[in-house]
Amino acid sequence: MTDQPQTRFLGKDSPMPTSPEEAVLDYVPNPRPGRPYLVRFTAPEFTSLCPVTGQPDFAHLVIDYAPDKVMVESKSLKLFLGSFRNHQAFHEDCTVGIAERLFEEMQPHWLRIGGYWYPRGGIPIDVFWQSGEPPAGLWLPPQDVPGYRGRG
């Protein structure tokens, strides 16, 4: 018997979901409940499709959250983010939709996302969302994604 949380994806072959709606996010118990700390996921190669042209759009996503009872399991998050590869939506819809789904399902103390989108038509679009004020005493490192100058 193992004391590791059971997830649908961890340690198993897991096909990429065909859409964000089909994607399932797994959550595991927070090993340090009651302690304020920050978890950061960075997805520097996020991809979706323009809903008008069907051309690929690329972003560098930074997701920060302060967990409460559960944390998102990283492989399920990777599959969820990957499911946007064939999803047609504007930058704002992708960025805010990811944050709202995580916040609604995980119910962390606090969550923020920075979506740093690469230029299309010469204009980079950066999209930010947060659930409210961060918890008192929580250390918030900067997201450190530079303004567009050939991001990388």
VOKOL-99184 format. One line per field, with one value per atom (N, C-alpha, C): residue in three letters; residue number from 1; x negated, y, z. Coordinates in pm, 1 decimal. Each point is the difference from the previous one (the first is absolute). Layout:
N
r = [Ala ...]
k = [NUM ...]
px = [X ...]
py = [Y ...]
pz = [Z ...]
This chain:
152
r = [Met Met Met Thr Thr Thr Asp Asp Asp Gln Gln Gln Pro Pro Pro Gln Gln Gln Thr Thr Thr Arg Arg Arg Phe Phe Phe Leu Leu Leu Gly Gly Gly Lys Lys Lys Asp Asp Asp Ser Ser Ser Pro Pro Pro Met Met Met Pro Pro Pro Thr Thr Thr Ser Ser Ser Pro Pro Pro Glu Glu Glu Glu Glu Glu Ala Ala Ala Val Val Val Leu Leu Leu Asp Asp Asp Tyr Tyr Tyr Val Val Val Pro Pro Pro Asn Asn Asn Pro Pro Pro Arg Arg Arg Pro Pro Pro Gly Gly Gly Arg Arg Arg Pro Pro Pro Tyr Tyr Tyr Leu Leu Leu Val Val Val Arg Arg Arg Phe Phe Phe Thr Thr Thr Ala Ala Ala Pro Pro Pro Glu Glu Glu Phe Phe Phe Thr Thr Thr Ser Ser Ser Leu Leu Leu Cys Cys Cys Pro Pro Pro Val Val Val Thr Thr Thr Gly Gly Gly Gln Gln Gln Pro Pro Pro Asp Asp Asp Phe Phe Phe Ala Ala Ala His His His Leu Leu Leu Val Val Val Ile Ile Ile Asp Asp Asp Tyr Tyr Tyr Ala Ala Ala Pro Pro Pro Asp Asp Asp Lys Lys Lys Val Val Val Met Met Met Val Val Val Glu Glu Glu Ser Ser Ser Lys Lys Lys Ser Ser Ser Leu Leu Leu Lys Lys Lys Leu Leu Leu Phe Phe Phe Leu Leu Leu Gly Gly Gly Ser Ser Ser Phe Phe Phe Arg Arg Arg Asn Asn Asn His His His Gln Gln Gln Ala Ala Ala Phe Phe Phe His His His Glu Glu Glu Asp Asp Asp Cys Cys Cys Thr Thr Thr Val Val Val Gly Gly Gly Ile Ile Ile Ala Ala Ala Glu Glu Glu Arg Arg Arg Leu Leu Leu Phe Phe Phe Glu Glu Glu Glu Glu Glu Met Met Met Gln Gln Gln Pro Pro Pro His His His Trp Trp Trp Leu Leu Leu Arg Arg Arg Ile Ile Ile Gly Gly Gly Gly Gly Gly Tyr Tyr Tyr Trp Trp Trp Tyr Tyr Tyr Pro Pro Pro Arg Arg Arg Gly Gly Gly Gly Gly Gly Ile Ile Ile Pro Pro Pro Ile Ile Ile Asp Asp Asp Val Val Val Phe Phe Phe Trp Trp Trp Gln Gln Gln Ser Ser Ser Gly Gly Gly Glu Glu Glu Pro Pro Pro Pro Pro Pro Ala Ala Ala Gly Gly Gly Leu Leu Leu Trp Trp Trp Leu Leu Leu Pro Pro Pro Pro Pro Pro Gln Gln Gln Asp Asp Asp Val Val Val Pro Pro Pro Gly Gly Gly Tyr Tyr Tyr Arg Arg Arg Gly Gly Gly Arg Arg Arg Gly Gly Gly]
k = [1 1 1 2 2 2 3 3 3 4 4 4 5 5 5 6 6 6 7 7 7 8 8 8 9 9 9 10 10 10 11 11 11 12 12 12 13 13 13 14 14 14 15 15 15 16 16 16 17 17 17 18 18 18 19 19 19 20 20 20 21 21 21 22 22 22 23 23 23 24 24 24 25 25 25 26 26 26 27 27 27 28 28 28 29 29 29 30 30 30 31 31 31 32 32 32 33 33 33 34 34 34 35 35 35 36 36 36 37 37 37 38 38 38 39 39 39 40 40 40 41 41 41 42 42 42 43 43 43 44 44 44 45 45 45 46 46 46 47 47 47 48 48 48 49 49 49 50 50 50 51 51 51 52 52 52 53 53 53 54 54 54 55 55 55 56 56 56 57 57 57 58 58 58 59 59 59 60 60 60 61 61 61 62 62 62 63 63 63 64 64 64 65 65 65 66 66 66 67 67 67 68 68 68 69 69 69 70 70 70 71 71 71 72 72 72 73 73 73 74 74 74 75 75 75 76 76 76 77 77 77 78 78 78 79 79 79 80 80 80 81 81 81 82 82 82 83 83 83 84 84 84 85 85 85 86 86 86 87 87 87 88 88 88 89 89 89 90 90 90 91 91 91 92 92 92 93 93 93 94 94 94 95 95 95 96 96 96 97 97 97 98 98 98 99 99 99 100 100 100 101 101 101 102 102 102 103 103 103 104 104 104 105 105 105 106 106 106 107 107 107 108 108 108 109 109 109 110 110 110 111 111 111 112 112 112 113 113 113 114 114 114 115 115 115 116 116 116 117 117 117 118 118 118 119 119 119 120 120 120 121 121 121 122 122 122 123 123 123 124 124 124 125 125 125 126 126 126 127 127 127 128 128 128 129 129 129 130 130 130 131 131 131 132 132 132 133 133 133 134 134 134 135 135 135 136 136 136 137 137 137 138 138 138 139 139 139 140 140 140 141 141 141 142 142 142 143 143 143 144 144 144 145 145 145 146 146 146 147 147 147 148 148 148 149 149 149 150 150 150 151 151 151 152 152 152]
px = [-84.9 84.9 -88.9 43.7 -76.7 77.3 -74.4 67.3 2.6 -36.9 6.4 144.5 41.3 135.4 19.5 117.5 32.9 47.5 -55.7 43.1 32.2 72.9 36.8 -115.4 -102.0 -99.8 -141.5 -36.2 -137.2 -47.4 -111.1 -57.6 71.9 89.6 77.7 -13.2 16.2 10.2 128.0 -12.1 115.2 8.2 101.0 12.2 36.1 -40.6 32.2 150.6 68.0 143.6 18.5 112.1 23.5 51.8 41.2 47.8 -15.0 -3.9 -5.5 122.6 114.9 121.2 -11.3 -67.4 -17.6 -107.1 -93.9 -112.5 48.7 -59.8 32.2 -120.4 24.4 -107.0 7.8 -113.3 -9.0 -54.2 43.0 -45.2 -47.9 -103.7 -57.5 3.8 0.1 4.6 -122.0 22.2 -107.5 -77.0 -130.0 -75.6 -29.5 23.0 -27.3 119.5 117.9 115.6 -21.3 56.2 -13.0 -126.3 -89.3 -122.8 9.3 -24.5 5.3 -126.8 17.9 -111.3 53.1 -91.7 35.4 -48.4 84.9 -36.9 1.8 -103.6 -8.3 -17.1 81.5 -16.4 -31.3 -98.3 -36.7 13.2 74.0 18.4 -49.4 -130.0 -55.9 34.7 66.2 31.9 148.8 85.2 143.9 44.4 92.4 47.7 151.4 62.0 141.2 14.4 123.3 23.7 83.1 -31.4 79.0 139.4 106.0 134.4 42.9 -73.2 34.8 -75.3 -132.6 -82.7 -35.2 10.3 -42.7 -150.5 -72.9 -145.8 -38.8 -116.3 -41.2 -39.0 34.1 -41.3 -83.6 -100.6 -92.6 -7.6 -13.4 -9.8 -94.2 -47.6 -75.6 95.4 49.9 93.2 -74.1 36.6 -50.0 122.4 16.4 113.1 -54.6 45.3 -38.2 125.3 -11.7 113.7 -46.8 84.1 -21.2 102.3 -43.6 96.6 70.4 120.8 74.2 -3.0 105.0 6.6 -66.2 2.6 -54.8 -91.8 -78.8 -88.1 31.4 -19.5 20.8 -118.1 29.9 -104.2 -61.3 -132.5 -68.1 21.2 8.1 20.1 137.9 100.1 134.1 4.4 -74.8 -7.6 -68.7 -106.7 -69.9 93.9 78.5 94.6 110.1 48.1 101.6 -54.1 -119.5 -58.2 -26.2 -44.6 -24.1 126.2 114.1 127.0 40.6 -66.9 29.4 -65.1 -86.1 -72.1 92.4 115.4 95.7 126.2 -9.2 115.3 -8.3 109.8 3.1 63.1 -79.6 49.1 -95.9 53.7 -84.7 -89.2 -110.0 -96.9 67.9 88.5 67.1 83.4 70.5 85.3 -83.2 -109.6 -86.7 -55.2 -60.7 -68.1 97.5 107.4 96.3 75.1 29.5 68.8 -81.1 -130.6 -88.1 3.8 -15.2 -1.4 132.3 110.4 131.0 29.0 -38.7 23.8 -81.7 -128.8 -83.5 54.3 37.4 47.8 131.1 90.8 129.5 -14.8 -82.3 -12.9 -91.0 -111.6 -99.5 32.5 66.2 33.4 -121.7 -104.9 -117.3 31.5 -89.8 15.1 -7.5 -85.1 -24.9 -63.4 28.4 -58.0 -17.0 -109.2 -19.1 -62.5 23.9 -61.5 -48.4 -114.9 -50.8 -11.4 69.1 -8.5 -75.7 -122.8 -87.0 -1.4 83.2 21.8 -99.2 -50.7 -90.8 79.0 -65.7 73.3 66.8 115.6 68.2 35.3 -37.3 24.0 -84.1 -112.4 -91.7 33.6 105.7 41.0 4.2 -86.9 13.6 118.8 70.5 113.3 -30.4 -5.2 -21.8 130.3 37.9 128.2 -28.5 59.2 -23.0 133.5 5.1 119.5 -46.4 70.2 -23.8 130.8 6.8 125.0 33.0 -91.7 21.4 -133.6 3.9 -124.0 -69.8 -132.1 -71.5 6.7 -12.4 1.3 -113.5 27.2 -101.3 -121.1 -117.4 -123.1 -46.6 74.4 -39.9 -107.9 -112.1 -107.0 39.1 3.6 36.9 -120.0 -69.6 -110.3 55.8 -76.4 46.2 9.1 83.2 13.0 -118.7 -74.1 -127.0 8.1 110.4 6.2 -18.1 -105.7 -29.2 106.5 13.1 81.1 -52.3 82.7 -40.2 -120.1 -104.1 -118.9 -55.7 87.0 -41.7 -2.6 114.4 9.4 -74.0 -53.3 -65.3 -76.3]
py = [-118.6 118.6 124.3 101.3 123.9 114.4 98.5 116.2 115.5 -28.7 101.7 16.9 123.3 20.8 -67.5 -51.0 -63.3 106.3 -1.8 91.9 -80.8 61.7 -67.7 -10.2 87.2 12.2 -34.6 28.5 -14.1 -144.0 -17.7 -132.7 -84.0 60.8 -74.6 68.3 -79.3 60.5 80.5 123.9 89.7 76.0 -29.1 74.1 146.3 85.9 141.7 16.6 69.4 25.6 82.2 -19.4 69.3 141.9 35.1 135.5 30.8 129.5 34.3 -51.1 -3.9 -49.1 -148.6 -75.7 -143.9 -28.0 91.2 -21.1 -9.6 -93.3 -20.6 43.4 81.2 41.4 -83.8 -54.9 -75.3 91.2 -26.9 77.3 -97.3 39.8 -81.6 79.2 -67.3 72.1 90.0 115.1 92.7 -58.1 -25.9 -58.7 99.2 127.8 104.0 93.5 -55.8 88.7 94.3 118.8 96.1 82.7 -28.9 78.5 79.9 128.9 77.3 -22.3 -52.2 -14.1 8.2 25.1 21.2 -116.5 -43.3 -100.5 70.7 -22.6 62.8 -106.8 12.5 -78.8 97.4 -35.1 81.3 -85.6 51.7 -70.0 91.3 -6.6 93.7 -31.6 -112.1 -38.9 -27.4 77.3 -17.1 36.0 -77.4 20.8 -14.2 88.8 -11.8 46.7 7.7 43.4 126.6 88.8 121.3 -40.7 53.4 -39.2 60.4 96.4 63.1 -64.8 -13.8 -49.5 -147.9 -57.3 -137.6 -15.2 111.2 -3.2 -22.7 -60.0 -24.2 129.8 5.6 107.1 -63.7 73.3 -52.7 94.0 -58.6 81.2 -64.8 82.8 -42.3 24.8 -108.7 12.2 -17.8 80.8 -15.3 -5.3 -112.6 -21.3 -9.5 89.0 0.4 -23.6 -83.9 -14.8 -37.6 35.0 -37.3 -108.9 -125.5 -108.8 4.4 -54.8 -18.7 -149.0 -73.0 -142.6 -90.0 43.2 -84.1 81.6 -73.6 58.4 -69.1 70.4 -62.9 -92.8 -117.7 -96.6 43.3 4.2 64.5 -68.8 -132.7 -65.2 31.7 2.6 34.3 145.0 88.5 139.0 7.4 -76.6 -3.0 -45.6 -102.8 -49.4 102.7 64.9 104.6 113.1 49.1 108.1 -45.4 -122.6 -53.5 -13.0 -14.5 -15.9 126.9 111.7 124.7 5.6 -95.6 3.6 8.4 -62.9 1.7 77.7 79.8 76.6 142.1 43.7 134.5 96.0 95.9 100.5 118.0 116.3 117.6 -14.1 75.0 -5.5 19.8 98.7 33.0 -117.0 -67.3 -112.1 -117.7 -29.0 -110.0 28.7 116.7 33.0 1.9 75.6 13.4 -131.7 -72.4 -128.4 -101.7 -4.7 -90.8 37.0 129.0 44.9 -29.1 31.9 -20.3 -146.9 -86.9 -143.5 -50.5 36.1 -42.8 54.1 126.4 60.7 -63.6 -23.9 -59.5 -142.4 -79.9 -140.9 -20.6 70.5 -22.3 76.9 115.4 87.1 33.8 53.8 40.6 127.0 35.7 127.7 115.9 -15.4 108.9 -58.7 61.3 -44.7 120.8 -0.2 99.3 -69.3 58.9 -50.2 119.4 -16.0 94.9 -73.3 48.2 -55.7 98.5 -32.7 86.6 -55.5 58.4 -51.2 63.1 -84.0 47.9 79.8 93.9 89.6 -71.2 52.5 -33.7 134.5 24.5 129.8 109.9 -39.8 97.0 47.1 -54.1 46.0 -118.5 -0.3 -102.5 36.0 -101.0 20.6 -76.0 71.3 -63.5 7.0 -111.9 -10.5 -45.8 70.0 -30.0 -15.9 -92.9 -21.5 -44.3 47.0 -55.5 -2.3 -87.5 -26.2 105.7 86.0 101.9 33.2 55.7 33.9 -127.4 -6.2 -118.5 -7.5 -120.6 -14.7 78.5 52.1 74.7 -89.9 55.3 -73.2 -91.8 -8.9 -87.7 69.1 -68.5 56.4 -13.9 112.4 1.0 40.6 -96.8 36.3 61.6 87.7 54.6 -110.8 20.1 -102.6 1.2 109.3 5.9 -42.7 28.3 -19.1 137.9 20.5 134.9 51.1 131.2 58.9 -46.2 1.6 -60.8 68.7 -76.7 37.7 -130.6 -77.0 -132.1 -93.6 -14.9 -77.9 -131.0 -37.7 -129.4 -17.7]
pz = [0.0 0.0 0.0 -70.3 -10.4 64.4 50.0 56.9 -100.1 -126.9 -104.2 -46.8 -28.2 -50.1 -134.9 -22.8 -126.5 -98.3 -119.1 -103.3 -125.3 -91.3 -124.6 -97.6 13.5 -105.4 42.9 122.1 45.4 -15.3 -71.2 -20.2 -103.4 -76.2 -99.3 -136.2 -107.3 -132.5 -2.8 -40.4 3.1 -130.9 -81.5 -125.7 26.2 -91.1 9.4 -20.4 90.7 -22.0 -127.1 -67.1 -126.3 19.1 121.1 26.2 148.5 35.2 142.8 77.0 -65.7 67.1 32.5 -85.7 22.1 105.9 15.9 92.1 144.5 72.9 140.8 83.0 100.2 91.4 126.7 41.1 125.0 109.4 121.7 115.7 107.0 70.3 105.9 130.3 114.2 128.0 18.1 57.9 34.2 118.7 -14.5 110.2 112.5 -21.1 99.9 16.4 30.8 16.9 118.0 -12.1 108.8 -4.3 -94.1 -15.3 -128.7 6.0 -124.3 -83.8 -119.5 -92.9 -141.4 -93.0 -138.8 -84.9 -93.1 -99.6 -134.9 -79.9 -132.4 -107.2 -104.8 -121.9 -112.7 -81.7 -114.1 -125.4 -96.7 -127.2 -111.9 -33.4 -97.4 -144.8 -25.3 -137.4 -18.1 68.0 -12.5 -141.9 -54.7 -136.3 -6.3 -77.5 -34.6 -144.6 -48.2 -137.8 -1.8 -92.7 -19.6 -47.0 62.6 -40.4 -134.1 -50.2 -127.0 -115.8 16.0 -110.4 10.8 120.5 20.8 13.4 -4.4 13.8 146.1 24.9 138.7 71.2 127.3 90.4 109.8 47.1 99.6 119.0 118.5 121.5 99.6 89.3 119.0 116.3 60.7 112.5 131.7 98.7 136.5 91.0 68.7 90.5 141.4 87.6 141.4 83.4 103.7 90.7 140.0 96.9 139.7 31.4 11.9 17.8 135.1 -1.1 124.9 32.2 -30.9 35.1 -103.2 -128.1 -106.1 -90.7 -78.6 -101.9 -132.0 -111.4 -129.6 -28.6 -51.0 -34.0 -133.6 -6.4 -112.1 -134.8 -4.5 -129.3 -55.5 86.1 -49.1 -47.4 67.2 -45.1 -136.6 -17.6 -128.8 -111.3 25.1 -100.3 -26.8 105.1 -15.7 -87.6 31.5 -79.3 -143.3 -17.1 -134.7 -82.3 66.1 -71.7 -75.0 27.6 -70.4 -138.5 -32.8 -128.1 -120.4 7.8 -110.6 36.1 103.4 49.8 -54.9 -59.2 -55.5 100.4 47.2 94.6 1.0 33.3 13.9 123.1 1.9 110.0 135.1 5.6 126.2 50.3 -91.5 37.7 50.9 -68.1 44.8 139.3 16.8 125.4 117.1 -13.9 109.9 22.4 -107.8 14.2 78.4 -23.8 75.6 147.6 28.8 139.9 69.4 -65.5 63.6 24.9 -93.7 22.2 117.6 3.0 112.6 131.9 1.8 123.9 46.3 -93.4 35.8 51.9 -67.8 38.0 120.9 5.4 104.8 127.9 -13.9 111.1 87.2 -63.1 77.9 78.4 91.2 70.5 -99.0 -101.6 -95.5 -124.6 -114.7 -126.1 -91.8 -76.2 -105.6 -120.5 -117.0 -122.9 -80.5 -60.4 -98.7 -131.6 -101.0 -134.8 -87.4 -31.9 -78.5 -143.2 -84.7 -135.1 -98.1 -88.5 -103.3 -103.1 -68.2 -91.0 -116.7 -33.4 -125.0 -59.4 -122.3 -60.7 62.3 62.7 56.9 140.0 61.2 132.5 97.3 101.9 104.0 89.6 45.0 90.8 128.0 111.0 129.7 78.7 61.2 70.8 142.9 97.6 141.3 72.1 95.2 81.5 137.6 102.4 133.3 75.4 98.3 71.3 104.3 32.3 103.5 62.2 119.4 70.1 46.3 -11.5 49.5 152.2 55.4 144.8 66.2 117.1 75.5 25.7 -18.4 28.6 -110.6 -109.5 -110.5 -81.9 -21.8 -81.0 -146.3 -70.9 -140.6 -84.4 -57.4 -88.1 -127.9 -64.2 -127.3 -103.9 -99.0 -103.8 -95.7 -6.4 -74.6 -146.1 -65.4 -144.1 -59.8 -76.9 -49.5 -96.6 -5.9 -103.3 -134.8 -101.6 -126.5 -63.2 -16.1 -76.6 -55.6 -61.6 -44.7 119.1 65.1 124.0 -8.8 110.7 3.4 127.0]
